[in-house]
Amino acid sequence: MKYYQCPVPQTMGMKTYADKCGVPLNCKSSASLKPIRSVHFPNDILFQDYVRQGELERIGLFMRAKRVTLDTMYTSGMAAIHEAVLSGNLECVKLLIQYGADIHQRDEEGWTPLHMACSDGFPQIARYLLSLGADPELENECGERPRDLIDPENKELLELFGVAVND
């Protein structure tokens, strides 16, 4: 998340601003100056960003404070566990599961975290999900199982799923 510093100090009034910038200040020009405001993001938006960035400490703080729920579907159509898998951050995936994320949760297209790990080529995440009992036979809305989404070049994932590797 980026924050930009305000070019005008907050303690500076309109008169001081006009003097400092050399801009004459009259009623018409002062009407266009707006009061300083703060922007506040909902907890879900902040949490989603922390998951994408893999900020484990902040994720833990949100979870311990019960400021978010893990089954929330974001505007991306995915839940936090899906976002973590797509980031390729195994430690983030582990942390979310530790706090109760469902390894079988589906996104808006029926993809599970295992579908995403296979599709995006993350064998270490796929192996971890399988070790927890993720079902490799679940199909998404297109009828695809996780193994159907593996890139033929990804030998490690192919071996993990027992798919024949052509050399």
KEKE-3310 file (N, C-alpha, C; in steps of 0.2 Angstrom, whole numbers, plus 5000, padded with zeros to 4 digits):
npx = (5004:5003:5008:5006:5015:5008:5009:5007:5010:5000:4997:4997:4988:4976:4979:4993:4997:4995:5003:5016:5016:5015:5003:4989:4976:4959:4941:4936:4946:4950:4939:4940:4950:4951:4947:4958:4958:4956:4960:4951:4952:4942:4943:4943:4949:4961:4966:4966:4976:4987:4988:4991:5004:5011:5012:5015:5015:5006:4994:4992:4990:4977:4969:4970:4964:4951:4946:4943:4935:4939:4932:4927:4923:4932:4931:4939:4934:4939:4944:4954:4963:4965:4971:4983:4988:4990:5000:5011:5016:5021:5022:5012:5001:5001:4999:4986:4979:4981:4974:4961:4957:4949:4954:4947:4939:4930:4932:4924:4923:4923:4936:4948:4960:4970:4968:4973:4986:4991:4988:4996:5008:5015:5022:5026:5016:5005:5009:5009:4995:4989:4995:4987:4975:4968:4957:4961:4953:4942:4932:4932:4921:4922:4924:4936:4950:4962:4975:4973:4976:4989:5005:5013:5027:5030:5038:5039:5026:5019:5024:5021:5007:5006:5006:5010:5026:5033:5048)
npy = (4994:5011:5027:5044:5058:5073:5088:5100:5106:5100:5109:5121:5135:5141:5154:5155:5145:5152:5163:5156:5149:5159:5162:5172:5174:5173:5174:5166:5157:5151:5144:5133:5125:5111:5104:5095:5077:5060:5044:5029:5012:4997:4983:4971:4974:4979:4967:4958:4964:4962:4948:4946:4952:4944:4947:4941:4944:4955:4948:4939:4947:4953:4941:4936:4947:4945:4952:4950:4938:4921:4915:4925:4931:4940:4954:4950:4938:4927:4919:4923:4912:4907:4919:4918:4906:4910:4919:4912:4909:4899:4899:4909:4902:4892:4899:4904:4893:4887:4896:4892:4892:4885:4871:4866:4876:4885:4895:4908:4902:4889:4884:4876:4879:4869:4867:4880:4880:4870:4874:4886:4882:4878:4867:4864:4870:4863:4850:4852:4855:4843:4834:4838:4833:4838:4836:4828:4825:4834:4843:4858:4871:4869:4856:4852:4844:4846:4840:4841:4854:4856:4861:4854:4855:4855:4845:4841:4843:4835:4822:4822:4820:4808:4808:4803:4806:4813:4811)
npz = (5000:4996:5002:5000:5003:5009:4999:5006:5022:5035:5045:5040:5035:5023:5020:5023:5014:5002:5003:5003:4991:4982:4976:4973:4985:4985:4987:4977:4973:4985:4988:4980:4987:4996:5012:5022:5021:5028:5022:5024:5024:5022:5033:5027:5014:5018:5024:5013:5005:5014:5014:5000:5000:5008:5022:5036:5050:5051:5046:5056:5067:5063:5062:5076:5082:5077:5066:5053:5043:5037:5027:5018:5003:4991:4980:4969:4967:4975:4990:5005:5006:4993:4988:4995:4990:4976:4978:4980:4992:5004:5018:5021:5017:5026:5038:5037:5036:5048:5056:5052:5039:5025:5017:5006:5001:4989:4975:4965:4953:4956:4959:4970:4983:4979:4966:4961:4965:4957:4944:4944:4946:4959:4967:4981:4988:4984:4988:5002:5004:5000:5009:5020:5017:5006:4993:4978:4968:4966:4956:4946:4940:4927:4925:4928:4936:4948:4943:4930:4927:4927:4921:4907:4908:4921:4930:4943:4949:4941:4944:4958:4957:4951:4937:4921:4915:4901:4893)
capx = (5000:5007:5005:5009:5015:5004:5013:5006:5009:4993:4996:4997:4982:4975:4983:5000:4998:4995:5010:5021:5016:5014:4996:4985:4970:4953:4936:4935:4952:4950:4933:4942:4954:4947:4950:4962:4954:4960:4956:4951:4950:4939:4947:4944:4953:4968:4968:4968:4983:4992:4989:4995:5011:5014:5014:5013:5014:4999:4989:4991:4986:4970:4966:4969:4959:4945:4944:4941:4933:4943:4928:4925:4925:4933:4929:4942:4931:4943:4945:4961:4967:4966:4975:4989:4991:4992:5006:5016:5019:5019:5021:5006:4996:5001:4996:4979:4976:4982:4968:4955:4955:4946:4958:4942:4935:4930:4931:4918:4923:4924:4943:4950:4967:4974:4968:4977:4993:4993:4988:5001:5015:5018:5022:5027:5010:5001:5011:5006:4988:4988:4996:4982:4969:4965:4954:4963:4947:4937:4932:4929:4914:4923:4925:4944:4953:4969:4980:4971:4978:4997:5009:5017:5034:5031:5039:5038:5019:5016:5026:5017:5000:5007:5004:5016:5031:5036:5054)
capy = (5000:5017:5033:5049:5064:5079:5093:5106:5103:5100:5114:5127:5137:5144:5161:5153:5142:5157:5166:5152:5147:5165:5162:5176:5170:5177:5170:5161:5152:5148:5139:5127:5122:5107:5102:5088:5071:5054:5038:5023:5006:4992:4978:4965:4976:4978:4960:4955:4966:4959:4941:4946:4954:4939:4950:4936:4947:4958:4943:4936:4952:4953:4935:4936:4952:4943:4958:4947:4930:4918:4913:4931:4931:4947:4956:4946:4931:4923:4920:4924:4906:4907:4924:4916:4901:4913:4923:4907:4910:4893:4901:4912:4897:4888:4903:4905:4886:4887:4900:4889:4893:4878:4869:4864:4882:4886:4902:4909:4897:4882:4882:4875:4881:4864:4869:4885:4878:4866:4879:4891:4878:4878:4860:4864:4871:4857:4844:4853:4854:4836:4831:4840:4830:4841:4831:4829:4823:4839:4847:4865:4872:4867:4849:4851:4842:4850:4837:4843:4861:4856:4863:4848:4856:4855:4838:4840:4842:4829:4816:4822:4818:4802:4808:4800:4811:4811:4815)
capz = (5000:4995:5005:4997:5008:5006:4998:5010:5029:5038:5050:5036:5033:5016:5019:5023:5008:4997:5004:5002:4984:4978:4973:4976:4987:4985:4989:4972:4973:4992:4988:4977:4991:5000:5018:5022:5023:5028:5018:5028:5020:5026:5036:5022:5009:5020:5025:5007:5003:5018:5011:4994:5001:5013:5028:5041:5056:5051:5045:5063:5071:5061:5064:5083:5084:5074:5062:5047:5043:5032:5021:5014:4995:4989:4973:4965:4967:4979:4997:5007:5005:4986:4987:4997:4985:4970:4979:4980:4999:5008:5025:5022:5016:5032:5043:5036:5038:5056:5059:5051:5032:5023:5011:5001:4999:4982:4973:4961:4947:4959:4960:4976:4983:4976:4958:4960:4966:4951:4939:4944:4947:4966:4970:4988:4991:4982:4992:5009:5004:4999:5016:5025:5015:5000:4988:4971:4963:4966:4949:4946:4936:4920:4926:4928:4942:4949:4939:4923:4926:4928:4915:4906:4909:4928:4931:4950:4950:4937:4948:4964:4955:4947:4930:4917:4913:4895:4893)
cpx = (5004:5004:5009:5009:5011:5009:5013:5006:5002:4992:4996:4990:4982:4979:4991:5002:4999:5001:5016:5022:5016:5008:4992:4978:4965:4947:4935:4940:4952:4944:4935:4947:4949:4950:4953:4958:4959:4956:4957:4949:4947:4944:4948:4949:4960:4971:4970:4975:4988:4994:4993:5002:5014:5016:5011:5011:5007:4993:4987:4988:4979:4966:4965:4964:4952:4942:4942:4938:4936:4938:4925:4927:4926:4931:4933:4939:4934:4943:4952:4965:4969:4971:4982:4992:4994:4999:5012:5019:5017:5018:5014:5000:4995:4998:4989:4976:4976:4976:4962:4953:4954:4950:4953:4938:4936:4929:4925:4917:4924:4931:4944:4957:4972:4974:4973:4984:4995:4993:4994:5008:5018:5017:5023:5020:5005:5003:5008:4999:4986:4989:4991:4975:4965:4963:4957:4958:4942:4937:4929:4923:4915:4924:4932:4946:4960:4974:4979:4974:4986:5000:5013:5024:5035:5032:5037:5031:5016:5018:5022:5010:5000:5005:5011:5020:5034:5043:5056)
cpy = (5006:5023:5038:5055:5070:5085:5099:5103:5104:5106:5121:5129:5139:5150:5159:5150:5147:5161:5162:5150:5153:5165:5167:5172:5175:5172:5164:5156:5148:5143:5133:5122:5118:5105:5095:5083:5065:5049:5032:5017:5001:4987:4973:4968:4976:4971:4957:4957:4963:4952:4941:4948:4949:4942:4946:4939:4951:4954:4941:4941:4953:4947:4935:4941:4951:4949:4956:4940:4928:4916:4919:4930:4939:4948:4953:4939:4926:4924:4921:4918:4905:4913:4922:4911:4905:4917:4918:4906:4904:4895:4905:4907:4893:4892:4903:4898:4885:4891:4898:4890:4885:4877:4867:4870:4883:4893:4903:4905:4890:4879:4881:4878:4876:4865:4875:4884:4874:4870:4883:4888:4879:4871:4860:4865:4866:4851:4846:4852:4847:4832:4833:4837:4833:4836:4832:4828:4828:4842:4854:4866:4870:4860:4847:4849:4846:4847:4839:4850:4861:4857:4857:4849:4855:4848:4836:4839:4836:4822:4816:4819:4811:4802:4806:4806:4809:4815:4815)
cpz = (5000:4998:5002:5002:5005:5005:5002:5017:5031:5042:5046:5033:5026:5015:5019:5016:5002:4997:5001:4994:4979:4974:4977:4979:4988:4987:4984:4972:4980:4992:4985:4981:4996:5007:5018:5025:5024:5024:5023:5024:5025:5028:5030:5016:5012:5021:5018:5004:5007:5016:5005:4995:5005:5019:5034:5048:5056:5050:5052:5067:5069:5063:5072:5085:5081:5070:5055:5048:5036:5026:5017:5007:4993:4982:4968:4963:4971:4986:4999:5005:4998:4985:4989:4993:4979:4971:4979:4987:5003:5015:5026:5022:5023:5038:5043:5038:5045:5059:5056:5044:5029:5016:5005:4998:4992:4980:4968:4955:4950:4960:4968:4977:4979:4968:4957:4960:4960:4945:4938:4946:4953:4969:4977:4991:4990:4987:4999:5009:5004:5006:5021:5023:5009:4995:4981:4966:4962:4959:4950:4941:4929:4920:4926:4935:4943:4944:4932:4921:4926:4921:4914:4907:4917:4930:4939:4952:4947:4941:4955:4963:4952:4940:4926:4914:4907:4894:4885)
residu = (MET:LYS:TYR:TYR:GLN:CYS:PRO:VAL:PRO:GLN:THR:MET:GLY:MET:LYS:THR:TYR:ALA:ASP:LYS:CYS:GLY:VAL:PRO:LEU:ASN:CYS:LYS:SER:SER:ALA:SER:LEU:LYS:PRO:ILE:ARG:SER:VAL:HIS:PHE:PRO:ASN:ASP:ILE:LEU:PHE:GLN:ASP:TYR:VAL:ARG:GLN:GLY:GLU:LEU:GLU:ARG:ILE:GLY:LEU:PHE:MET:ARG:ALA:LYS:ARG:VAL:THR:LEU:ASP:THR:MET:TYR:THR:SER:GLY:MET:ALA:ALA:ILE:HIS:GLU:ALA:VAL:LEU:SER:GLY:ASN:LEU:GLU:CYS:VAL:LYS:LEU:LEU:ILE:GLN:TYR:GLY:ALA:ASP:ILE:HIS:GLN:ARG:ASP:GLU:GLU:GLY:TRP:THR:PRO:LEU:HIS:MET:ALA:CYS:SER:ASP:GLY:PHE:PRO:GLN:ILE:ALA:ARG:TYR:LEU:LEU:SER:LEU:GLY:ALA:ASP:PRO:GLU:LEU:GLU:ASN:GLU:CYS:GLY:GLU:ARG:PRO:ARG:ASP:LEU:ILE:ASP:PRO:GLU:ASN:LYS:GLU:LEU:LEU:GLU:LEU:PHE:GLY:VAL:ALA:VAL:ASN:ASP)
# end
